[in-house]
Amino acid sequence: MYHAVAVVTPETDFTADELRARLAAQFPGFDVAPTKSGVSVSKGDWWIAVAVRTGGGVAGEIEGLLGHVPGVEPAEAEKYVAGGTLIDAQTDVPDPFMEHFNDYLTLVGVLKSFSGVLAIDPKGKDVL
């Protein structure tokens, strides 16, 4: 089971369409499909869903999340709160032999390839 979140500044080049395109390029042989809230990446029995959320309550969630991430200064956190976008990538498919760990790392790398995006481990509250 893997989980990452990312927050976005207003100056980003991130878009949901570009996310889909970059994921498709990085995951040949996988099904990269749009969903109601973002995009899913799947192959066989394994999948990871990426939801892009904006609007009501997201700014408060971002503020609360960044308040617990070491190294994120208040001025930097304000930019992400102003961006008002939270990206949530997760799967609940067990991966006991870590066969998909590199897939997870590739997905995090795609998120980090956008300017103005900060990827975070929501459990450990560390920057990825």
C-alpha positions in Angstrom: 0.0 0.0 0.0 1.4 3.3 -1.1 0.4 6.9 -0.5 1.8 10.3 -1.4 0.3 13.8 -1.5 1.5 16.8 -3.3 0.7 20.5 -3.0 0.9 23.1 -5.8 1.9 26.8 -5.9 -0.1 29.2 -8.1 3.0 29.5 -10.4 3.0 25.8 -11.4 2.9 24.2 -14.8 0.8 21.4 -13.4 -2.4 20.4 -15.1 -4.4 17.2 -14.9 -4.1 16.7 -18.7 -0.3 17.1 -18.5 -0.2 14.7 -15.6 -2.0 12.1 -17.6 0.4 12.6 -20.5 3.5 12.3 -18.4 2.2 9.3 -16.6 1.4 7.6 -19.9 4.9 8.3 -21.1 6.5 6.8 -17.9 4.2 3.8 -17.7 4.2 2.0 -21.1 2.2 -1.2 -20.9 0.0 0.2 -18.1 -3.5 1.4 -18.4 -3.4 5.2 -17.7 -7.0 6.4 -17.7 -8.8 9.5 -16.7 -11.1 9.3 -13.7 -13.8 11.6 -12.4 -11.2 13.2 -10.0 -7.9 12.6 -11.8 -6.2 9.6 -13.3 -5.6 6.0 -12.5 -2.5 3.8 -13.4 -3.1 0.1 -13.5 -1.6 -3.2 -14.7 -3.0 -6.5 -13.8 -4.3 -6.6 -10.2 -2.3 -3.5 -9.2 -3.5 0.1 -9.5 -2.8 3.5 -8.0 -5.3 6.4 -8.2 -4.3 10.0 -8.4 -7.0 12.5 -7.3 -6.7 16.2 -7.9 -8.7 18.3 -5.4 -9.4 22.0 -5.3 -12.0 24.2 -3.7 -13.8 24.0 -0.4 -11.7 23.0 2.5 -8.6 22.1 0.5 -6.7 25.2 1.6 -7.2 24.3 5.2 -6.1 20.7 4.6 -2.9 22.0 2.9 -2.2 24.4 5.8 -2.7 21.6 8.4 -0.5 19.2 6.4 2.4 21.6 5.9 2.3 22.7 9.5 3.8 19.2 10.3 6.4 18.9 7.5 9.9 19.7 8.7 11.7 22.3 6.6 8.7 24.0 5.1 8.9 27.6 6.2 5.7 29.6 6.8 6.2 31.8 3.8 6.7 28.7 1.6 3.6 27.1 3.1 1.5 30.2 2.3 2.3 29.8 -1.5 1.1 26.2 -1.4 -2.1 27.2 0.5 -2.7 30.0 -2.1 -2.3 27.4 -4.9 -5.3 25.6 -3.4 -4.6 22.3 -5.1 -4.0 19.0 -3.3 -2.9 15.9 -5.3 -3.6 12.6 -3.5 -2.0 9.4 -4.9 -2.8 6.2 -3.2 -3.5 2.5 -3.5 -4.8 0.0 -1.0 -3.5 -3.0 -3.0 -1.0 -4.9 -0.8 2.5 -5.2 -2.2 4.2 -7.6 0.2 7.2 -8.3 -2.1 7.5 -4.6 -3.2 7.0 -5.5 -6.8 5.4 -2.1 -7.4 7.6 0.0 -5.2 9.5 1.4 -8.3 6.2 2.1 -9.9 5.2 4.2 -6.8 8.6 6.0 -7.0 8.1 6.7 -10.7 4.7 8.2 -10.0 6.2 10.4 -7.3 8.9 11.4 -9.8 6.3 12.5 -12.3 4.6 14.6 -9.6 7.9 16.2 -8.8 8.7 16.9 -12.5 6.2 19.8 -12.4 7.4 23.1 -11.3 5.8 24.4 -8.1 4.9 21.0 -6.8 6.0 19.6 -3.4 5.5 15.9 -2.8 5.0 14.7 0.7 4.7 11.4 2.6 1.5 11.9 4.5 2.4 9.3 7.1 5.9 10.3 8.0 5.2 14.0 7.1 8.5 14.2 5.1 9.2 15.7 1.8 9.6 13.1 -0.9 
